[in-house]
Amino acid sequence: MGTSVLRYGNALERKQWMTEGLVQSASKSFWNGLTGNSSDSIIYQKNDLTQSKGQTVIFDYSGNFASEGFRGKEQAFGNAKAKLKFSDSLVLEYGRYTVDNGMEFDAATIGDMDLSTHSNSKSLLADNFVRAKDQMFFDIGQGYLRGKGNSHVYRVGQASSIANMTATDKFTWDDLVNLETLAKTGKGFSEGSDRAPLKPFHMGNGKPVWLLVLDPWQIQDLLQDAKFQAIYQSAEVRGNNNALISHAIARVGSLVIMEAGAFSGYVKNNLLFKQAVEMQGLRTIDEAGNYSGTTVSQSGIVASRGLLLGAGAFQLAMGTMPDYKFQPSPDFEIVSESALILTMNADKTTLTAEVEDYKQAKIANMDFAIVAVDSYREVI
């Protein structure tokens, strides 16, 4: 259906048109190819068009069954273990992004305007939202959004805090080795107790891998490391032909290394929808826990914070279909504004054990598949 025949006054067609714009803009997303409708993806997305603001979207997870057997005439019936079940949930929030149209639509009859008249506003709003949504997941992973810090952190040099890091704690090949072992065993954190291994996700060839997202300074340190330089020459470089992941530097062992940009923009606070994102990416964090791009200036030792991610790291809930609204000014409609209206929420996965958690390979009440990766950046 061509946009030239769609009318602004048709709410259903308008929503479909806005959704199409968001889908087209999704190709610009850093997380494109890493989002799916199950916990096997990095971002587990659930869409429920019947759900509105304040309603809850449930994410269910099944655990491995682990039980000892019974020998001989030991009583078996009545001593069976329950199946392990885990869950998490998101409460949908209502948000809007707006753009000032100025006098662009002056003297037009709103209900009769072709949606093509609004295409520039739609494109700007869709592009802005893709960057904002990308940043939600960077901020969730880094422990910034809503102030929900990371349960597990790996620091180069195994420093107990950012304040104890030194200029020698730059990211190297040895850290790749440590992180791969950490992902496989659930042991070796600078902060956070031993836990279950991170659940890997699977690439197109079916090979289980973990995603390591590094900022430009961490990538620079890695590329300047002599050990990495020697091995990188024979590593599997991922290019434009990789349908699953773009931005990738290489796959080393079971780690897929991706470079993210550095965040540019400004924020009102750390709540959903309150980040104005000029360029989506990773923030730096200082020894006092202050993040770059906020109203608080950083000082002291500043660290880069990358992310080690497994399957099911994030959750995204989308409620009622996104809508596009047009509002003329009360001053005789001389100017106007357009808005993208959303019902959604996003967060890290933090499971609740419906029956009980595992005895040793624990996964509940912690970041399910996110590990912050800190390395020395600078002193301010």
N, C-alpha and C positions, 0 to 999 in steps of 0.2 A: 504493500500500500504506500503510495508516494506521499511525502509530507506536504506536497502542494495542495492536496485535496483535504487534508485534515484540518479541522477547526478547533481553535482553542477551547470553545465551549463544550466539546465532547470530552468528558472526564476520563472515560476508559481509554479512548484513543490517545489522549494526552499522556496518560500514565505509561501506556505501551511505548509511545514515542520517547519518553524520558528514559525508560528502561533500556531501550535500544541504544540511546546515547551513552549510557553508563557501560553497556557491554562493549561498545566500540572503543571507549576510552580505557577499558580494562587492559588492552594490549600495551598500554604505557606503564602498567603497574609493575613494581619490583616483584610482587608476590604472584604474578601471573604464572600459572602452571603449577603452583604450590598449594592451591585451594581446591578442595573437593568436598563431596557430601558424606564423608566418613572420617573416622579418626585415623585412617591410614595416610591422610594428607597432612602437611604441616599446619594448614588452617582448615579446621573442620567447620564447614558452613552448613547451617540449616535454614531453609526458607519456609516460612509459614505465613501465607498471605491473609490468613484469618486472624492473626494475632496483632493487637494494637498496643499502644503505649501502656506500660505497667504490667503487661501480661508476661508470663514466664515461659521460656523455651527450655526444655529438658534435653540434656545430652547423656545418653546411656552408654556404659562400657561394660563388657564382660571380661572377667579375669580368668587366668589359667586355673584349672582345678588342681589342687595339690593335697593329697591325702595319703596317709600310710595305709598299708593293707592289714589284713587280719590273718593270723597263723592258726592252723588247726581248728580247734573248737572255740576259739575266742568269740565272744559275742559280737556279731557284726551288725545285725539289724538294730536300729535305734541309736547307733553310734556313727552313722554316716555324717560326713561334713556337708554343710550347705554350699551351694554354688556361690562363688564370689561375684558380687555385683558392685559396680562403682557408678557414680553419676556426678554430674555438675549441671549448673543451670545459669541462664542469663535472663535478667529482667529487661525488657525492651524499653528503650528511651526514645524520646521524640526530639528531633533536631532539624534545623533549617540552615541553609547557606543562601545568601542573597547577593544580587548584583544590581547596581544602579544603571538603569537604561538611559538616564538623562531624558532628552526630548525625542528619542529615536522613534517612539510609537505615538507621538502626538497626533491627535485628531483621528486616530483609528478606532473603529468600533470593535471592542474587545471580543465579543462572541463570534464575529465574522472574520477575525484575523486568521489567515493560514498559519499553521505552526512553523512553516518555513520562515515566516517573519521573525520568529523567536529563535532561529537556529544558532545565531551567534551567542545569545545569552545561554541557551541550553548547552552549547559546547563549552563555554567558559565554566559553567557550574559543574558539568560532568568532569572536566579535567581537574578542577579544583577538588572535587570530592575524591577522585582516584588518588591524588596526592595526600589528601587528608586521611583517607582510609589506610593507605600505605603507612603513614606516620603512626596511626593508632597501633599497628603491630610492632613497629620499631620501639615505640614508647612503652608498650606492654612488656616486650621482651627485656628492655633495659631497666625495668622497675620504676619508670617515671609515671605512667598513667595511673591516676588515682592514688599515687603514693604507695602502690603495692610492690614493695621491694622484692628482690630475688632470694629465693630460699637456698639456691646453690650458686656458688661463684668459684671460678678458677682464675687465679692470678699468676701471671708470669713470675717465676722466682718463688712461688708459694708464699708471698707476703701475706701477713695476717690482715692487713688493711691497705687502702690506697696510700695512707699517710706513711706507711713503711716501705713503699716502693722506691727504687732508685733508678738512675739513668741507665743502669745495665739491664733493667727488666723490660727489654724490647722483645717483640714477638719473633720466634725463630722456629726452625724445623723441629727442634726438640719439643716445643709446645704442641705441634701437630701430633707427634707421637703420644705425648701425655694425654691429649684430648681424645684421641681415638681409643686409648686404653680406658679412659674415664667413661666414655660413652658405652663401651662394651661391658664394663664391670660395675659401674655405679659407685666407684671408689676413687679417691684422689682429689677431693675438693679442698679449696682453701677455706671456704665457708660452706657449711651444710653437712649433714650426717650421711653415712653410707645409705644407699638406696638401691632400688632395682636399676638395671641398665636402662638407658634411654631406648625407647622403641624406635627402630629405624623406619624410614620410609623407603619405598622401592622406586627405582628409576625405570625407564622404559624397557630396559633389558632384564628387569626383575631383580637386579642386584640390590641388596639392602645397604643403605648409606645413611649418614647423618649430614646435616647441612651446617656449615661453618660460615657465618656472615661476619666479615671484617670491615672496618672502616679504612679510608685511604691511607692513614698513617700506619696501621697494622700491616696492610698490604705492602707498603713501602719497606717496613722493617723486614718482612718476610722475604721480599725480593732481593734485599741487600744481604741476606744471610747466606754464608758460603755453602753450608750443607744443603739448604733449599735450592740454591742455584745449580748445584751439581745434580740433584735428583730431578729437579723440575724439567730438565732437558728431555727426560724420558717419561714424564708424567702424562697422563691423558688430559690434554687441553680440550676444554669444552668451548665450542664456537657457536656461530649463528645457526648451525644445522641441528643443534640440540633442541628438540621440541619441548622438553620439560623445563629447562632452566636457561635463562639468559644471564648476562653479567658474570658468568662463571670464569674463574681463573684456571682451575685445574681440578681434577679428581685425584687425590692422593690417598691410597689405601681405601678406607671406607668413608673418607671425608670428601664432600663436595665443597670446595672453597668458592665463595661468592664475595664480590666487592660491592658494598653499599656506599652511597655518597654520605657526605657530612650534612647534617640537618642545617637548613637555613630557614628562618622565619621568626615568628614571635608568638608568645602564648599569653593568655589571660590567667589561666590556672591549669592544673593537671587533670581536669575533668574531660569527659568525652565532648567532642565538637569544639573545644576551646583553643585549638592550635591553628594558627594561620601559617600554612605550609608553603613556602616559596620553593624549596627543594627538599624532598623527603630523604631521610637518612638517619644515621646513627648520631647520637649526642655524645659528647665527652662528659665525664663526671669528675668532680674534684674531691679532695680528701674530706670535705665537710658534707659530701653528698649532694652538692649543687650541680645541676645539669646545665649544659650549654643551651642557649636559645631561650632562656627564661629571664625574668626581671632581676634575678640575683646574679651578680658578677662572680665568676669563679676566681679562686685564689689558692695559693699553696700548690701542692702536687696535683696534677690533672692526669687522669687516665683515659685512654681509649677503652670503650666497652663494646666488644663484639658479642656475638650470640652463637652458641652451639645448640642446634635444634633437632629434635626428633619428631616422629609422626605424632599428631595430636597436640602439638605445642600450644596452638591457639584455637579459640572458638569464635565464630561469627554467627550471629543470629539476625536474620532480616525478616521483618514483619510485613505489614501492609505495603503494597507496591509503591515505590518512590513516585512522587508527584511533582509537577511543575506548576507554579502559580504566578500569576501576573497581577500586580497591584498598582493602579494609578494613584497619583497624589491627590489629597483632598483639595489642593489648590487648583480646582478646575481641570484636573488631570493633565497639567502641563508637563510633568515628568512622571516616570514610573520606575518600579523595581520588579525584578523577577526573583523567584525563590525555588530552590530544590528542597523538597520536604521528605524527611526520612523517618522511618521507625526501625531502630536497629540497636545492637549492642555488640561489643567485642571485649574479650578478656583472655587471659592465660587460662589454661586448663588446670584446675586444682580439684582433684577428685575427692569425693566423700565415699567412704566404705559403707555400703548398705548393710553388710553383714559383719565383716572384719577385714583388716588389712593383712597382707602377708607377714610372716614372722620375721624374715630377714630382708627379702626383696620388696621393701615398702614402696608404695606409690601414692598413698593418700596424704592429704593435708600438706602438700608441697607442690612446687612447680613440676608438673608432670613430665615435660620434655623440653625445658629451657634451662640452659646454664649460661650465666654471664661470664664473659671472658675479658679480663682486664689486663692491660699492658701499659707501661709508662709512656706518657705523651710529652709532658713538659712541666715546668714550674712557672707559676705566674706570681 
